[in-house]
Amino acid sequence: MRMFFSKTSQEVLGKLTYPPESASMVLGRIEGNFIRVDAIVPFEMPSQSEGRCIISVSEKLNNNAIGILHTHPHDEILPSDKDIETVSQIFPKRKAVIFMTEKKSGSWLINPFLLKNNKLTMLESVII
Ligand SMILES: [Zn+2]
């Protein structure tokens, strides 16, 4: 699976502050052999608890939503069990991508994980 990030989504990444921990909705399409990211929409007010953001399961799901972009500034850039559980609830019976990201010297390292039938597959990392 390869990744394509639109200019608009790259602009949002450019403005995204890091740390603190954050989460955004990713809009796009999961195609045959690539994932197209059209837009990244930061969640308006992810609730913060001890510097961690909590994604609400009741977040309104856009029809073009394909997953979540999420940072773990104080932890591994892997989705936590709680992240997997939340994304499964937000995307019931749909495959979704968890884009775990970390900002390193001005660039974002993105580790994408495809979640399908409760199984996580790590896709190739991207640097933007
Ligand atoms: Zn997390």
Residues whose N, C-alpha, C, O or C-beta is under 5 A from the ligand:
A	BS01	ZN	S80 D83
